[in-house]
Amino acid sequence: MALNKELIDILVCPKCKGELELLNGETGLKCSACEVVYPVKDEIPIMLVDEAIPADKWDKK
């Protein structure tokens, strides 16, 4: 089951309130302004600033 498109459209970065980009495979939501990725676990976006992963470390996964 895919992530709900309507939910993805309304989610914003909890830190800067900027737009998020859904990554390929629906594994995370990336904020380009903050350069972090919020992971998606069991089809649930984890939108906690403390759980965000730096984008450069995410790319190396």
C-alpha distance matrix in Angstrom:
0.0 3.8 6.8 8.9 11.5 14.2 13.9 14.2 17.1 19.1 18.7 21.9 23.4 24.8 27.9 29.0 26.9 26.2 23.2 20.3 18.8 15.2 15.8 14.7 11.8 10.7 12.9 15.2 16.9 20.4 23.5 26.1 28.9 28.5 27.4 24.7 21.0 19.0 16.6 12.9 12.6 9.8 7.9 11.2 13.8 17.1 19.6 22.8 25.6 26.6 23.3 23.3 24.0 26.6 25.3 27.9 26.8 23.1 24.2 26.0 23.1
3.8 0.0 3.8 6.4 8.3 11.5 11.2 10.8 13.7 16.0 15.6 18.7 20.3 22.1 25.1 25.9 23.7 22.7 19.7 16.7 15.1 11.6 12.6 11.9 9.5 7.8 10.7 12.5 13.7 17.2 20.1 22.6 25.4 25.4 24.3 21.9 18.3 16.5 14.6 11.1 12.0 10.2 7.1 10.2 11.8 15.4 17.4 20.8 23.3 24.8 21.6 21.1 21.8 24.1 22.5 25.3 24.6 20.9 21.8 24.0 21.5
6.8 3.8 0.0 3.8 6.1 8.8 7.8 7.4 10.7 12.5 12.0 15.1 16.8 18.5 21.6 22.5 20.2 19.5 16.6 13.8 12.9 9.7 11.6 12.0 10.4 7.4 10.1 10.7 11.2 14.8 17.4 20.2 22.7 22.6 21.9 19.4 16.0 13.9 12.5 9.2 10.7 9.7 6.0 7.7 8.8 12.6 14.1 17.7 20.2 22.0 19.0 18.5 19.7 22.1 20.7 23.9 23.4 19.7 21.1 23.6 21.2
8.9 6.4 3.8 0.0 3.8 5.5 5.3 6.4 8.8 10.5 11.0 14.5 17.0 18.6 21.9 22.4 19.6 19.2 16.3 14.3 13.9 11.4 14.1 14.9 13.7 10.8 13.5 13.5 13.1 16.5 18.5 21.3 23.4 23.6 23.5 21.3 18.2 15.9 15.2 12.2 13.8 12.7 9.0 9.7 10.5 14.2 15.0 18.7 21.3 23.5 21.0 20.4 22.1 24.4 23.1 26.4 26.2 22.7 24.0 26.8 24.6
11.5 8.3 6.1 3.8 0.0 3.8 5.4 5.1 6.2 8.9 10.2 13.4 16.2 18.4 21.5 21.4 18.4 17.4 14.2 12.5 12.0 10.1 13.2 14.1 13.9 11.1 14.3 13.8 12.6 15.5 17.1 19.6 21.7 22.5 22.4 20.8 18.0 16.4 16.3 13.8 16.1 15.7 11.8 12.4 12.3 15.9 16.0 19.8 21.9 24.5 22.1 21.0 22.5 24.2 22.5 25.8 26.2 22.7 23.6 26.7 25.1
14.2 11.5 8.8 5.5 3.8 0.0 3.8 5.5 5.1 6.6 8.9 12.4 15.7 17.4 20.7 20.5 17.1 16.7 13.9 13.1 13.6 12.5 16.0 17.4 17.4 14.3 17.0 16.0 14.2 16.9 17.9 20.5 22.0 22.9 23.4 21.8 19.4 17.5 17.9 15.7 17.9 17.6 13.8 13.5 13.1 16.4 15.9 19.6 21.8 24.6 22.7 21.8 23.8 25.5 24.2 27.7 28.2 24.9 26.1 29.3 27.7
13.9 11.2 7.8 5.3 5.4 3.8 0.0 3.8 5.4 5.5 6.3 10.1 13.0 14.3 17.8 18.1 15.0 15.0 12.7 11.5 12.5 11.4 14.8 16.7 16.5 13.0 15.0 13.6 11.9 14.9 15.8 18.9 20.3 20.6 21.2 19.2 16.8 14.4 14.9 12.8 15.0 15.0 11.5 10.4 9.7 12.8 12.3 15.9 18.3 21.0 19.2 18.5 20.8 22.8 21.9 25.6 25.7 22.5 24.2 27.2 25.5
14.2 10.8 7.4 6.4 5.1 5.5 3.8 0.0 3.8 5.6 5.3 8.5 11.1 13.3 16.4 16.4 13.5 12.8 9.9 8.2 8.8 7.8 11.4 13.6 13.9 10.5 12.6 10.9 8.8 11.5 12.7 15.5 17.3 17.8 18.1 16.4 13.9 12.2 13.0 11.4 14.3 14.9 11.3 10.6 9.0 12.2 11.5 15.3 17.0 19.9 17.9 16.6 18.4 20.0 18.7 22.3 22.8 19.6 21.0 24.2 22.7
17.1 13.7 10.7 8.8 6.2 5.1 5.4 3.8 0.0 3.8 5.8 8.4 11.7 14.1 16.9 16.1 12.9 11.9 8.9 8.6 9.6 9.8 13.5 15.8 16.7 13.6 16.0 14.0 11.3 13.1 13.5 15.8 17.1 18.4 19.0 18.0 16.2 14.9 16.2 15.0 18.1 18.7 15.1 14.3 12.5 15.4 14.0 17.6 18.9 22.2 20.6 19.0 20.9 22.0 20.5 24.1 25.1 22.0 23.2 26.6 25.6
19.1 16.0 12.5 10.5 8.9 6.6 5.5 5.6 3.8 0.0 3.8 6.5 10.2 11.8 14.9 14.3 10.7 10.8 9.0 9.4 11.6 12.1 15.9 18.6 19.3 15.9 17.6 15.2 12.3 14.0 13.7 16.4 17.0 17.9 19.2 18.0 16.5 14.8 16.6 15.6 18.5 19.3 16.0 14.3 12.3 14.5 12.5 15.8 17.2 20.6 19.6 18.3 20.8 22.1 21.2 25.0 25.8 23.0 24.7 28.0 26.9
18.7 15.6 12.0 11.0 10.2 8.9 6.3 5.3 5.8 3.8 0.0 3.8 7.0 8.6 11.8 11.8 8.7 9.1 7.6 7.2 9.9 10.5 13.9 17.0 17.7 14.1 15.1 12.3 9.4 11.2 10.9 14.1 14.7 14.9 16.2 14.6 13.1 11.2 13.2 12.8 15.7 17.2 14.2 12.0 9.4 11.1 8.9 12.1 13.5 16.9 15.8 14.5 17.1 18.6 18.0 21.8 22.4 19.8 21.8 24.9 23.8
21.9 18.7 15.1 14.5 13.4 12.4 10.1 8.5 8.4 6.5 3.8 0.0 3.8 6.1 8.6 8.1 5.1 5.5 5.2 5.9 9.5 11.3 14.4 17.9 19.1 15.8 16.2 12.9 9.4 9.9 8.4 11.5 11.4 11.7 13.5 12.4 11.9 10.6 13.6 14.2 17.4 19.5 16.8 14.5 11.2 11.9 8.9 11.4 11.8 15.4 15.0 13.2 15.8 16.6 16.3 20.0 21.0 18.9 20.8 24.0 23.4
23.4 20.3 16.8 17.0 16.2 15.7 13.0 11.1 11.7 10.2 7.0 3.8 0.0 3.8 5.4 5.7 4.6 5.2 6.4 6.4 10.0 11.9 14.3 18.0 19.3 16.2 15.8 12.1 8.8 8.5 6.4 9.6 9.1 8.4 10.6 9.3 9.5 8.6 12.1 13.7 16.8 19.5 17.4 14.9 11.2 10.9 7.6 9.2 8.5 12.3 12.2 10.1 12.7 13.4 13.6 17.2 18.1 16.5 18.7 21.7 21.4
24.8 22.1 18.5 18.6 18.4 17.4 14.3 13.3 14.1 11.8 8.6 6.1 3.8 0.0 3.8 6.0 5.6 8.1 10.0 10.1 13.6 15.1 17.3 21.0 21.9 18.5 17.7 14.2 11.5 11.6 9.7 12.9 11.7 10.2 12.8 11.1 11.4 9.8 13.1 14.7 17.3 20.0 18.3 15.2 11.8 10.5 6.7 7.1 6.6 10.4 11.2 10.0 13.4 14.5 15.6 19.2 19.5 18.3 21.0 23.6 23.0
27.9 25.1 21.6 21.9 21.5 20.7 17.8 16.4 16.9 14.9 11.8 8.6 5.4 3.8 0.0 3.8 5.9 8.1 10.9 11.4 14.8 16.8 18.6 22.3 23.6 20.6 19.4 15.8 13.1 12.1 9.4 11.8 9.8 7.8 11.0 10.1 11.7 11.0 14.7 17.0 19.6 22.6 21.2 18.3 14.7 13.0 9.5 8.8 6.5 10.0 11.6 10.0 12.8 13.2 14.6 17.8 18.5 17.9 20.5 23.0 23.0
29.0 25.9 22.5 22.4 21.4 20.5 18.1 16.4 16.1 14.3 11.8 8.1 5.7 6.0 3.8 0.0 3.8 5.4 8.9 10.5 14.0 16.7 18.7 22.5 24.3 21.4 20.7 17.0 13.8 12.2 8.8 10.4 7.7 7.3 10.8 11.1 13.0 13.0 16.8 18.9 22.0 24.9 23.0 20.3 16.7 15.7 12.2 12.2 10.1 13.7 15.0 12.7 15.0 14.6 15.3 18.4 19.9 19.2 21.2 24.1 24.5
26.9 23.7 20.2 19.6 18.4 17.1 15.0 13.5 12.9 10.7 8.7 5.1 4.6 5.6 5.9 3.8 0.0 3.8 6.8 9.0 12.8 15.3 18.0 21.7 23.3 20.2 20.1 16.5 13.0 12.2 9.2 11.4 9.6 9.9 13.0 12.8 13.7 13.2 16.7 18.1 21.2 23.7 21.4 18.8 15.3 15.1 11.5 12.5 11.5 15.3 16.1 14.1 16.7 16.8 17.0 20.4 21.8 20.5 22.4 25.5 25.5
26.2 22.7 19.5 19.2 17.4 16.7 15.0 12.8 11.9 10.8 9.1 5.5 5.2 8.1 8.1 5.4 3.8 0.0 3.8 6.6 10.0 13.1 15.6 19.3 21.4 18.6 18.8 15.2 11.5 10.0 6.9 8.3 7.0 8.6 11.0 11.5 12.5 12.8 16.3 17.8 21.2 23.8 21.2 19.2 15.6 15.9 12.7 14.3 13.1 16.8 17.0 14.3 16.2 15.7 15.1 18.5 20.3 18.9 20.3 23.6 24.0
23.2 19.7 16.6 16.3 14.2 13.9 12.7 9.9 8.9 9.0 7.6 5.2 6.4 10.0 10.9 8.9 6.8 3.8 0.0 3.8 6.8 10.0 12.8 16.2 18.4 15.7 16.5 13.2 9.4 8.5 6.4 8.0 8.4 10.3 11.6 11.9 11.8 12.2 15.2 16.1 19.7 21.9 19.1 17.6 14.2 15.3 12.8 15.2 14.6 18.2 17.6 14.8 16.3 16.2 14.8 18.3 20.1 18.0 19.1 22.7 22.8
20.3 16.7 13.8 14.3 12.5 13.1 11.5 8.2 8.6 9.4 7.2 5.9 6.4 10.1 11.4 10.5 9.0 6.6 3.8 0.0 3.8 6.5 9.3 12.8 14.8 12.1 12.7 9.5 5.7 5.3 4.9 7.4 9.2 10.2 10.5 9.9 8.9 9.2 11.7 12.6 16.3 18.6 15.9 14.6 11.3 12.7 10.9 13.6 13.4 16.6 15.3 12.5 13.8 14.0 12.4 16.0 17.4 15.0 16.1 19.6 19.4
18.8 15.1 12.9 13.9 12.0 13.6 12.5 8.8 9.6 11.6 9.9 9.5 10.0 13.6 14.8 14.0 12.8 10.0 6.8 3.8 0.0 3.8 6.1 9.4 11.9 9.8 10.9 8.3 5.4 5.0 6.6 8.0 10.9 12.1 11.2 10.7 9.1 10.1 11.7 12.3 16.0 18.1 15.3 15.0 12.1 14.0 13.1 16.0 16.0 18.7 16.8 13.8 14.2 14.3 11.9 15.1 16.6 13.8 14.2 17.9 17.6
15.2 11.6 9.7 11.4 10.1 12.5 11.4 7.8 9.8 12.1 10.5 11.3 11.9 15.1 16.8 16.7 15.3 13.1 10.0 6.5 3.8 0.0 3.8 6.7 8.5 6.1 7.8 6.2 4.7 6.5 9.3 11.2 14.3 14.8 13.5 12.2 9.4 9.7 10.1 9.7 13.3 14.9 12.1 12.5 10.2 12.8 12.9 16.0 16.8 19.0 16.5 14.1 14.4 15.2 12.9 16.0 16.7 13.3 13.9 17.3 16.3
15.8 12.6 11.6 14.1 13.2 16.0 14.8 11.4 13.5 15.9 13.9 14.4 14.3 17.3 18.6 18.7 18.0 15.6 12.8 9.3 6.1 3.8 0.0 3.8 6.3 5.4 6.2 5.5 5.9 6.9 10.4 11.6 15.2 15.4 13.2 11.8 8.9 10.0 9.7 9.8 13.1 15.0 12.8 13.8 11.8 13.9 14.6 17.3 17.7 19.4 16.5 14.0 13.3 14.0 11.2 13.7 14.3 10.7 10.7 14.0 13.1
14.7 11.9 12.0 14.9 14.1 17.4 16.7 13.6 15.8 18.6 17.0 17.9 18.0 21.0 22.3 22.5 21.7 19.3 16.2 12.8 9.4 6.7 3.8 0.0 3.8 5.4 6.8 8.1 9.5 10.6 14.2 15.0 18.7 19.0 16.5 15.2 12.3 13.3 12.0 11.5 14.1 15.3 13.4 15.2 14.1 16.5 17.7 20.5 21.1 22.5 19.4 17.1 16.1 16.8 13.8 15.7 16.0 12.4 11.7 14.5 13.3
11.8 9.5 10.4 13.7 13.9 17.4 16.5 13.9 16.7 19.3 17.7 19.1 19.3 21.9 23.6 24.3 23.3 21.4 18.4 14.8 11.9 8.5 6.3 3.8 0.0 3.8 5.4 8.2 10.6 12.7 16.4 17.9 21.3 21.1 18.8 16.9 13.5 13.6 11.4 10.0 11.8 12.4 10.8 13.3 13.1 15.6 17.6 20.3 21.6 22.6 19.1 17.6 16.7 18.1 15.7 17.6 17.1 13.4 13.2 15.4 13.3
10.7 7.8 7.4 10.8 11.1 14.3 13.0 10.5 13.6 15.9 14.1 15.8 16.2 18.5 20.6 21.4 20.2 18.6 15.7 12.1 9.8 6.1 5.4 5.4 3.8 0.0 3.8 5.7 7.7 10.6 14.1 16.3 19.4 19.1 17.3 15.1 11.5 10.9 8.9 7.0 9.5 10.3 8.0 10.0 9.5 12.3 14.1 17.2 18.7 20.0 16.6 15.2 15.1 16.9 15.0 17.5 17.1 13.3 14.0 16.5 14.4
12.9 10.7 10.1 13.5 14.3 17.0 15.0 12.6 16.0 17.6 15.1 16.2 15.8 17.7 19.4 20.7 20.1 18.8 16.5 12.7 10.9 7.8 6.2 6.8 5.4 3.8 0.0 3.8 7.3 9.8 13.5 15.7 18.8 17.8 15.7 13.0 9.3 8.8 6.1 5.2 7.5 9.4 8.4 9.7 8.8 10.6 12.9 15.3 16.6 17.4 13.8 12.6 12.0 14.2 12.6 15.0 13.9 10.2 11.6 13.6 11.2
15.2 12.5 10.7 13.5 13.8 16.0 13.6 10.9 14.0 15.2 12.3 12.9 12.1 14.2 15.8 17.0 16.5 15.2 13.2 9.5 8.3 6.2 5.5 8.1 8.2 5.7 3.8 0.0 3.8 6.4 9.9 12.5 15.3 14.2 12.5 9.7 6.0 5.4 4.2 4.9 8.4 11.1 9.6 9.6 7.3 8.7 10.0 12.5 13.4 14.7 11.5 9.6 9.6 11.6 10.2 13.3 12.7 9.2 11.1 13.7 11.9
16.9 13.7 11.2 13.1 12.6 14.2 11.9 8.8 11.3 12.3 9.4 9.4 8.8 11.5 13.1 13.8 13.0 11.5 9.4 5.7 5.4 4.7 5.9 9.5 10.6 7.7 7.3 3.8 0.0 3.8 6.8 9.7 12.3 11.7 10.7 8.4 5.4 5.1 6.4 7.4 11.1 13.7 11.6 10.8 7.6 9.0 8.9 11.6 12.2 14.4 11.9 9.5 10.2 11.6 10.1 13.7 14.0 10.9 12.6 15.7 14.7
20.4 17.2 14.8 16.5 15.5 16.9 14.9 11.5 13.1 14.0 11.2 9.9 8.5 11.6 12.1 12.2 12.2 10.0 8.5 5.3 5.0 6.5 6.9 10.6 12.7 10.6 9.8 6.4 3.8 0.0 3.8 6.1 9.0 8.6 7.2 5.8 4.3 6.3 8.6 10.6 14.3 17.2 15.3 14.4 11.0 11.6 10.8 12.7 12.1 14.4 12.6 9.2 9.3 9.4 7.4 11.0 12.2 9.7 11.0 14.4 14.3
23.5 20.1 17.4 18.5 17.1 17.9 15.8 12.7 13.5 13.7 10.9 8.4 6.4 9.7 9.4 8.8 9.2 6.9 6.4 4.9 6.6 9.3 10.4 14.2 16.4 14.1 13.5 9.9 6.8 3.8 0.0 3.8 5.5 5.6 5.6 5.6 6.3 8.1 11.3 13.6 17.1 20.1 18.1 16.7 13.0 13.1 11.1 12.6 11.2 14.1 13.2 9.8 10.4 9.8 8.5 12.0 13.8 12.1 13.4 16.8 17.2
26.1 22.6 20.2 21.3 19.6 20.5 18.9 15.5 15.8 16.4 14.1 11.5 9.6 12.9 11.8 10.4 11.4 8.3 8.0 7.4 8.0 11.2 11.6 15.0 17.9 16.3 15.7 12.5 9.7 6.1 3.8 0.0 3.8 5.6 4.8 7.0 8.7 11.4 14.3 16.7 20.3 23.3 21.3 20.2 16.6 16.7 14.9 16.1 14.2 16.8 16.2 12.5 12.3 10.4 8.4 11.2 13.8 12.7 13.1 16.6 17.8
28.9 25.4 22.7 23.4 21.7 22.0 20.3 17.3 17.1 17.0 14.7 11.4 9.1 11.7 9.8 7.7 9.6 7.0 8.4 9.2 10.9 14.3 15.2 18.7 21.3 19.4 18.8 15.3 12.3 9.0 5.5 3.8 0.0 3.8 5.6 8.2 10.7 12.9 16.4 18.9 22.4 25.5 23.6 22.0 18.2 17.9 15.4 16.0 13.6 16.4 16.6 13.1 13.5 11.5 10.6 13.2 15.8 15.3 16.1 19.3 20.5
28.5 25.4 22.6 23.6 22.5 22.9 20.6 17.8 18.4 17.9 14.9 11.7 8.4 10.2 7.8 7.3 9.9 8.6 10.3 10.2 12.1 14.8 15.4 19.0 21.1 19.1 17.8 14.2 11.7 8.6 5.6 5.6 3.8 0.0 3.8 5.5 8.8 10.9 14.4 17.4 20.6 23.9 22.5 20.6 16.8 15.7 13.4 13.3 10.4 12.9 13.4 9.9 10.4 8.6 8.8 11.5 13.5 13.4 14.9 17.6 18.7
27.4 24.3 21.9 23.5 22.4 23.4 21.2 18.1 19.0 19.2 16.2 13.5 10.6 12.8 11.0 10.8 13.0 11.0 11.6 10.5 11.2 13.5 13.2 16.5 18.8 17.3 15.7 12.5 10.7 7.2 5.6 4.8 5.6 3.8 0.0 3.8 7.1 10.2 13.1 16.3 19.4 22.9 21.6 20.2 16.6 15.8 14.3 14.4 11.9 13.7 13.3 9.6 8.7 6.2 5.3 7.9 10.2 10.1 11.2 14.0 15.4
24.7 21.9 19.4 21.3 20.8 21.8 19.2 16.4 18.0 18.0 14.6 12.4 9.3 11.1 10.1 11.1 12.8 11.5 11.9 9.9 10.7 12.2 11.8 15.2 16.9 15.1 13.0 9.7 8.4 5.8 5.6 7.0 8.2 5.5 3.8 0.0 3.8 6.7 9.6 13.0 15.9 19.4 18.5 16.9 13.4 12.3 11.1 11.2 9.1 10.7 9.7 5.9 5.4 4.3 4.6 8.1 9.0 8.2 10.5 13.1 13.5
21.0 18.3 16.0 18.2 18.0 19.4 16.8 13.9 16.2 16.5 13.1 11.9 9.5 11.4 11.7 13.0 13.7 12.5 11.8 8.9 9.1 9.4 8.9 12.3 13.5 11.5 9.3 6.0 5.4 4.3 6.3 8.7 10.7 8.8 7.1 3.8 0.0 3.8 6.1 9.3 12.4 15.8 14.8 13.6 10.3 9.7 9.4 10.4 9.6 11.1 8.9 5.5 5.2 6.2 5.6 9.3 9.3 7.1 9.6 12.4 11.9
19.0 16.5 13.9 15.9 16.4 17.5 14.4 12.2 14.9 14.8 11.2 10.6 8.6 9.8 11.0 13.0 13.2 12.8 12.2 9.2 10.1 9.7 10.0 13.3 13.6 10.9 8.8 5.4 5.1 6.3 8.1 11.4 12.9 10.9 10.2 6.7 3.8 0.0 3.8 6.7 9.7 13.1 12.1 10.3 6.9 5.9 6.0 7.5 8.0 9.5 6.9 4.7 6.4 9.0 9.3 12.8 12.1 9.7 12.7 15.0 13.7
16.6 14.6 12.5 15.2 16.3 17.9 14.9 13.0 16.2 16.6 13.2 13.6 12.1 13.1 14.7 16.8 16.7 16.3 15.2 11.7 11.7 10.1 9.7 12.0 11.4 8.9 6.1 4.2 6.4 8.6 11.3 14.3 16.4 14.4 13.1 9.6 6.1 3.8 0.0 3.8 6.3 9.9 9.6 8.4 6.1 5.7 7.9 9.5 10.8 11.3 7.8 7.0 7.6 10.7 10.8 13.7 12.2 9.3 12.3 14.2 12.0
12.9 11.1 9.2 12.2 13.8 15.7 12.8 11.4 15.0 15.6 12.8 14.2 13.7 14.7 17.0 18.9 18.1 17.8 16.1 12.6 12.3 9.7 9.8 11.5 10.0 7.0 5.2 4.9 7.4 10.6 13.6 16.7 18.9 17.4 16.3 13.0 9.3 6.7 3.8 0.0 3.8 6.6 5.8 5.3 4.3 5.9 8.8 11.2 13.4 14.1 10.6 10.5 11.4 14.4 14.1 17.0 15.6 12.4 14.9 16.7 14.1
12.6 12.0 10.7 13.8 16.1 17.9 15.0 14.3 18.1 18.5 15.7 17.4 16.8 17.3 19.6 22.0 21.2 21.2 19.7 16.3 16.0 13.3 13.1 14.1 11.8 9.5 7.5 8.4 11.1 14.3 17.1 20.3 22.4 20.6 19.4 15.9 12.4 9.7 6.3 3.8 0.0 3.8 5.3 5.3 6.4 7.1 10.8 12.5 15.2 15.1 11.5 12.4 13.3 16.7 16.8 19.4 17.3 14.3 17.0 18.1 15.0
9.8 10.2 9.7 12.7 15.7 17.6 15.0 14.9 18.7 19.3 17.2 19.5 19.5 20.0 22.6 24.9 23.7 23.8 21.9 18.6 18.1 14.9 15.0 15.3 12.4 10.3 9.4 11.1 13.7 17.2 20.1 23.3 25.5 23.9 22.9 19.4 15.8 13.1 9.9 6.6 3.8 0.0 3.8 5.5 8.4 9.9 13.5 15.6 18.5 18.5 15.1 16.1 17.1 20.4 20.3 22.8 20.8 17.7 20.0 21.1 17.7
7.9 7.1 6.0 9.0 11.8 13.8 11.5 11.3 15.1 16.0 14.2 16.8 17.4 18.3 21.2 23.0 21.4 21.2 19.1 15.9 15.3 12.1 12.8 13.4 10.8 8.0 8.4 9.6 11.6 15.3 18.1 21.3 23.6 22.5 21.6 18.5 14.8 12.1 9.6 5.8 5.3 3.8 0.0 3.8 6.6 9.4 12.3 15.2 18.1 18.9 15.6 16.0 17.2 20.2 19.6 22.5 21.1 17.7 19.7 21.5 18.5
11.2 10.2 7.7 9.7 12.4 13.5 10.4 10.6 14.3 14.3 12.0 14.5 14.9 15.2 18.3 20.3 18.8 19.2 17.6 14.6 15.0 12.5 13.8 15.2 13.3 10.0 9.7 9.6 10.8 14.4 16.7 20.2 22.0 20.6 20.2 16.9 13.6 10.3 8.4 5.3 5.3 5.5 3.8 0.0 3.8 6.2 9.0 11.8 15.0 15.9 13.0 13.8 15.7 18.9 18.9 22.0 20.7 17.6 20.1 22.0 19.2
13.8 11.8 8.8 10.5 12.3 13.1 9.7 9.0 12.5 12.3 9.4 11.2 11.2 11.8 14.7 16.7 15.3 15.6 14.2 11.3 12.1 10.2 11.8 14.1 13.1 9.5 8.8 7.3 7.6 11.0 13.0 16.6 18.2 16.8 16.6 13.4 10.3 6.9 6.1 4.3 6.4 8.4 6.6 3.8 0.0 3.8 5.8 9.0 11.8 13.3 10.5 10.6 12.8 15.8 15.8 19.2 18.2 15.2 17.9 20.1 17.8
17.1 15.4 12.6 14.2 15.9 16.4 12.8 12.2 15.4 14.5 11.1 11.9 10.9 10.5 13.0 15.7 15.1 15.9 15.3 12.7 14.0 12.8 13.9 16.5 15.6 12.3 10.6 8.7 9.0 11.6 13.1 16.7 17.9 15.7 15.8 12.3 9.7 5.9 5.7 5.9 7.1 9.9 9.4 6.2 3.8 0.0 3.8 5.8 8.8 9.8 7.1 8.1 10.8 14.1 15.0 18.3 16.9 14.6 17.8 19.6 17.4
19.6 17.4 14.1 15.0 16.0 15.9 12.3 11.5 14.0 12.5 8.9 8.9 7.6 6.7 9.5 12.2 11.5 12.7 12.8 10.9 13.1 12.9 14.6 17.7 17.6 14.1 12.9 10.0 8.9 10.8 11.1 14.9 15.4 13.4 14.3 11.1 9.4 6.0 7.9 8.8 10.8 13.5 12.3 9.0 5.8 3.8 0.0 3.8 6.5 8.8 7.4 7.6 11.0 13.7 14.7 18.3 17.5 15.5 18.7 20.8 19.3
22.8 20.8 17.7 18.7 19.8 19.6 15.9 15.3 17.6 15.8 12.1 11.4 9.2 7.1 8.8 12.2 12.5 14.3 15.2 13.6 16.0 16.0 17.3 20.5 20.3 17.2 15.3 12.5 11.6 12.7 12.6 16.1 16.0 13.3 14.4 11.2 10.4 7.5 9.5 11.2 12.5 15.6 15.2 11.8 9.0 5.8 3.8 0.0 3.8 5.4 5.2 6.6 10.3 13.0 15.0 18.2 17.2 15.9 19.4 21.1 19.7
25.6 23.3 20.2 21.3 21.9 21.8 18.3 17.0 18.9 17.2 13.5 11.8 8.5 6.6 6.5 10.1 11.5 13.1 14.6 13.4 16.0 16.8 17.7 21.1 21.6 18.7 16.6 13.4 12.2 12.1 11.2 14.2 13.6 10.4 11.9 9.1 9.6 8.0 10.8 13.4 15.2 18.5 18.1 15.0 11.8 8.8 6.5 3.8 0.0 3.8 5.4 5.3 8.9 10.8 13.2 16.2 15.5 15.0 18.3 20.0 19.3
26.6 24.8 22.0 23.5 24.5 24.6 21.0 19.9 22.2 20.6 16.9 15.4 12.3 10.4 10.0 13.7 15.3 16.8 18.2 16.6 18.7 19.0 19.4 22.5 22.6 20.0 17.4 14.7 14.4 14.4 14.1 16.8 16.4 12.9 13.7 10.7 11.1 9.5 11.3 14.1 15.1 18.5 18.9 15.9 13.3 9.8 8.8 5.4 3.8 0.0 3.8 5.6 8.5 10.8 13.9 16.3 14.9 14.8 18.4 19.4 18.5
23.3 21.6 19.0 21.0 22.1 22.7 19.2 17.9 20.6 19.6 15.8 15.0 12.2 11.2 11.6 15.0 16.1 17.0 17.6 15.3 16.8 16.5 16.5 19.4 19.1 16.6 13.8 11.5 11.9 12.6 13.2 16.2 16.6 13.4 13.3 9.7 8.9 6.9 7.8 10.6 11.5 15.1 15.6 13.0 10.5 7.1 7.4 5.2 5.4 3.8 0.0 3.8 6.5 9.8 12.3 14.9 13.0 12.2 16.0 17.0 15.5
23.3 21.1 18.5 20.4 21.0 21.8 18.5 16.6 19.0 18.3 14.5 13.2 10.1 10.0 10.0 12.7 14.1 14.3 14.8 12.5 13.8 14.1 14.0 17.1 17.6 15.2 12.6 9.6 9.5 9.2 9.8 12.5 13.1 9.9 9.6 5.9 5.5 4.7 7.0 10.5 12.4 16.1 16.0 13.8 10.6 8.1 7.6 6.6 5.3 5.6 3.8 0.0 3.8 6.6 8.8 11.8 10.6 9.8 13.3 14.8 14.0
24.0 21.8 19.7 22.1 22.5 23.8 20.8 18.4 20.9 20.8 17.1 15.8 12.7 13.4 12.8 15.0 16.7 16.2 16.3 13.8 14.2 14.4 13.3 16.1 16.7 15.1 12.0 9.6 10.2 9.3 10.4 12.3 13.5 10.4 8.7 5.4 5.2 6.4 7.6 11.4 13.3 17.1 17.2 15.7 12.8 10.8 11.0 10.3 8.9 8.5 6.5 3.8 0.0 3.8 6.2 8.4 6.9 6.4 10.0 11.2 10.7
26.6 24.1 22.1 24.4 24.2 25.5 22.8 20.0 22.0 22.1 18.6 16.6 13.4 14.5 13.2 14.6 16.8 15.7 16.2 14.0 14.3 15.2 14.0 16.8 18.1 16.9 14.2 11.6 11.6 9.4 9.8 10.4 11.5 8.6 6.2 4.3 6.2 9.0 10.7 14.4 16.7 20.4 20.2 18.9 15.8 14.1 13.7 13.0 10.8 10.8 9.8 6.6 3.8 0.0 3.8 5.5 5.4 6.3 8.9 10.4 11.2
25.3 22.5 20.7 23.1 22.5 24.2 21.9 18.7 20.5 21.2 18.0 16.3 13.6 15.6 14.6 15.3 17.0 15.1 14.8 12.4 11.9 12.9 11.2 13.8 15.7 15.0 12.6 10.2 10.1 7.4 8.5 8.4 10.6 8.8 5.3 4.6 5.6 9.3 10.8 14.1 16.8 20.3 19.6 18.9 15.8 15.0 14.7 15.0 13.2 13.9 12.3 8.8 6.2 3.8 0.0 3.8 5.4 4.9 6.3 8.9 10.1
27.9 25.3 23.9 26.4 25.8 27.7 25.6 22.3 24.1 25.0 21.8 20.0 17.2 19.2 17.8 18.4 20.4 18.5 18.3 16.0 15.1 16.0 13.7 15.7 17.6 17.5 15.0 13.3 13.7 11.0 12.0 11.2 13.2 11.5 7.9 8.1 9.3 12.8 13.7 17.0 19.4 22.8 22.5 22.0 19.2 18.3 18.3 18.2 16.2 16.3 14.9 11.8 8.4 5.5 3.8 0.0 3.8 5.5 5.4 6.9 9.4
26.8 24.6 23.4 26.2 26.2 28.2 25.7 22.8 25.1 25.8 22.4 21.0 18.1 19.5 18.5 19.9 21.8 20.3 20.1 17.4 16.6 16.7 14.3 16.0 17.1 17.1 13.9 12.7 14.0 12.2 13.8 13.8 15.8 13.5 10.2 9.0 9.3 12.1 12.2 15.6 17.3 20.8 21.1 20.7 18.2 16.9 17.5 17.2 15.5 14.9 13.0 10.6 6.9 5.4 5.4 3.8 0.0 3.8 5.4 5.3 6.8
23.1 20.9 19.7 22.7 22.7 24.9 22.5 19.6 22.0 23.0 19.8 18.9 16.5 18.3 17.9 19.2 20.5 18.9 18.0 15.0 13.8 13.3 10.7 12.4 13.4 13.3 10.2 9.2 10.9 9.7 12.1 12.7 15.3 13.4 10.1 8.2 7.1 9.7 9.3 12.4 14.3 17.7 17.7 17.6 15.2 14.6 15.5 15.9 15.0 14.8 12.2 9.8 6.4 6.3 4.9 5.5 3.8 0.0 3.8 5.4 5.4
24.2 21.8 21.1 24.0 23.6 26.1 24.2 21.0 23.2 24.7 21.8 20.8 18.7 21.0 20.5 21.2 22.4 20.3 19.1 16.1 14.2 13.9 10.7 11.7 13.2 14.0 11.6 11.1 12.6 11.0 13.4 13.1 16.1 14.9 11.2 10.5 9.6 12.7 12.3 14.9 17.0 20.0 19.7 20.1 17.9 17.8 18.7 19.4 18.3 18.4 16.0 13.3 10.0 8.9 6.3 5.4 5.4 3.8 0.0 3.8 5.6
26.0 24.0 23.6 26.8 26.7 29.3 27.2 24.2 26.6 28.0 24.9 24.0 21.7 23.6 23.0 24.1 25.5 23.6 22.7 19.6 17.9 17.3 14.0 14.5 15.4 16.5 13.6 13.7 15.7 14.4 16.8 16.6 19.3 17.6 14.0 13.1 12.4 15.0 14.2 16.7 18.1 21.1 21.5 22.0 20.1 19.6 20.8 21.1 20.0 19.4 17.0 14.8 11.2 10.4 8.9 6.9 5.3 5.4 3.8 0.0 3.8
23.1 21.5 21.2 24.6 25.1 27.7 25.5 22.7 25.6 26.9 23.8 23.4 21.4 23.0 23.0 24.5 25.5 24.0 22.8 19.4 17.6 16.3 13.1 13.3 13.3 14.4 11.2 11.9 14.7 14.3 17.2 17.8 20.5 18.7 15.4 13.5 11.9 13.7 12.0 14.1 15.0 17.7 18.5 19.2 17.8 17.4 19.3 19.7 19.3 18.5 15.5 14.0 10.7 11.2 10.1 9.4 6.8 5.4 5.6 3.8 0.0
